[in-house]
Amino acid sequence: MRTRTLLVLLAVPVLALTGCGGTSGSSGTTGSASSTTSSGPKLAGTLTVFAAASLTDVFTDLGHRLEKEDPGLHVRFTFAGSSALANQLAQGAPADVFASADQAQMDVVTRAGLQGGAPTVFATNVLEIAVPPGNPGHVTGVADFARRPLTLAVCAPQVPCGAAALKVFAAAHVDAQPDTLEQDVKAALTKVQLGEVDAAMVYATDVKAAGTAVQGISFPEARDAVNSYPICTLRSSPDPTAAQAFVALVRSTAGRQALTDAGFGSP
Amino acid sequence: MRRRDGGIPVALLVPASLGTVFLVLPLVGLLVRAPWSDLGTQLTAPGVGQALRLSLVSATLATAVALVLGVPLAWLLARTRIRGRSVLRALVTVPLVLPPVVGGIALFLVLGRQGIIGRWLFDTFGFSLPFTTAAVVVAETFVAMPFLVVSVEGALRAADARYEEAAATLGADRWTTFRRVTLPLVAPGVAAGAVLCWARALGEFGATITFAGQYPGTTETMPLAVYLELAAGHPEAAVALSLVLLLVSLATLLLLRERWLGRSDVPAA
């Protein structure tokens, strides 16, 4: 993720200097627009999707589906904390679609005037506590996040899962004592999978995706912080048709089913 | 001057100029785009002093550890004929070329609470190293110590071994010789190595964020703070913090000027 950020940071001034900032990102898409109009739904080129880390599994799967339907199309993902993605977009990172894990980070993109269309909420998610198998820290609920002897991971406050965690802690009147503030939810989950933390505040979908590698503990206060996931195409997208096709797939019955299977709620 | 050099060939001058621009322009950009007007506000923001203090303390501790372990290691590599010495040298300089994030993961696997040694530490003493300030020092030492080892070994090789032989002739044992003759002889090299090691430790990012995590006050050093500010959408704060690190780097370079700018026969790795 860091390397990507650096690449983007390096790429921005270079692209700006060479005057191709608007058309970068998918050299192969220039011919695709014409092919799309001439031969119906055929899409080609490279579609770049910036998506919240919690969407990693389900979006990768949906991307493969779109590629299967349109063999000429290559769907490329950047999964990271929504805040990092929103800021990369604001700095000029080339992408076609943005899916955020909360409204606040979508607003960053809106304020920067980068949206290709109005964002639509396509899923919801709630927090869950992930613990290593066997629950070595004997964690039972949100209140355990105030226990200093435990090693605890929470997302950084600007990341949607961190913002949601703050809401939960406030609702539960818990003075949380995390040991590390992770930059995206998957990084927090990884620390549990490694057995290096006693518990992490992640999404219910992450616990589900991790399978037997972690144990999930749901808690009633999670209802106080339900995250809505908005998605939109981006104005600078060199291939709006392909971008819209991906958004349509996410919002389709098949997309809805994939999201439900992964544990996401309906908007 | 020009007559003696016969002029600089264009084929060399053009790429050399481009290279200079490439290396210097980003630093100029940092200065040009710096939020000078509210730099004071940015730098006195809560957390900045904390991150700077943590950075200075952990880099200094890492350098101290590297000195204690690295100087004897450099001596071993430069002055003994133990078998497998070249393999040893290659092994201990691996962190020099290893991506730091890989180092962070490797540290997890050994010193994490599920790690080879870490598991024993946790089961026996209930001590868990990751996500502590000690983990920051460990990560920085891992990445920075090879710089000191390489630098000191170079100094040892360049030093005149006859003084040590003379000391031995006069009856000094190897430890006394090392303390009384070798160390004073290579002191400038050790100092330069320590400064280099300190600068590398100060800038350490990958191994630190991987192994020590990120939490203000305990593990969030300056480079982490720069990255986090950028990720949080506060580019001005990131630039302001970067300026501080640039300043420290320039100061480091000044400290090393005798070695890097003044002499041209610095022993290379």
Contacts between the chains, C-beta under 8 A, distances in Angstrom:
chain1	res1	chain2	res2	distance
A	2	B	101	7.5
A	2	B	205	7.5
A	2	B	206	7.1
A	2	B	209	7.9
A	2	B	227	7.1
A	5	B	227	7.7
A	5	B	230	7.3
A	5	B	231	7.5
A	13	B	29	7.8
A	81	B	231	6.9
A	83	B	231	6.1
A	83	B	232	6.2
A	83	B	233	6.6
A	84	B	231	4.3
A	86	B	233	7.1
A	87	B	230	6.9
A	87	B	231	6.3
A	87	B	232	7.5
A	87	B	233	4.6
A	90	B	233	7.2
A	91	B	235	7.8
A	108	B	233	6.3
A	151	B	113	7.7
A	151	B	128	5.6
A	151	B	130	7.5
A	151	B	131	6.0
A	153	B	213	7.3
A	156	B	214	7.4
A	156	B	228	6.9
A	156	B	231	7.9
A	156	B	232	7.4
A	158	B	231	7.3
A	158	B	232	4.4
A	158	B	233	7.1
A	178	B	215	6.8
A	179	B	131	4.1
A	179	B	132	7.9
A	179	B	213	6.5
A	179	B	215	6.0
A	179	B	218	7.5
A	180	B	131	4.9
A	180	B	212	8.0
A	180	B	213	2.9
A	180	B	214	5.8
A	180	B	215	5.3
A	180	B	219	7.0
A	181	B	213	7.7
A	181	B	214	5.5
A	181	B	215	5.7
A	181	B	216	7.9
A	182	B	213	7.3
A	182	B	214	7.3
A	183	B	214	7.5
A	183	B	228	7.5
A	183	B	231	6.1
A	191	B	213	7.5
A	194	B	108	6.2
A	194	B	112	6.4
A	194	B	114	6.3
A	195	B	112	7.6
A	195	B	113	6.5
A	195	B	114	4.0
A	196	B	108	6.6
A	196	B	112	5.0
A	196	B	113	5.8
A	196	B	114	6.7
A	196	B	128	7.7
A	196	B	130	5.2
A	196	B	131	7.6
A	197	B	131	7.5
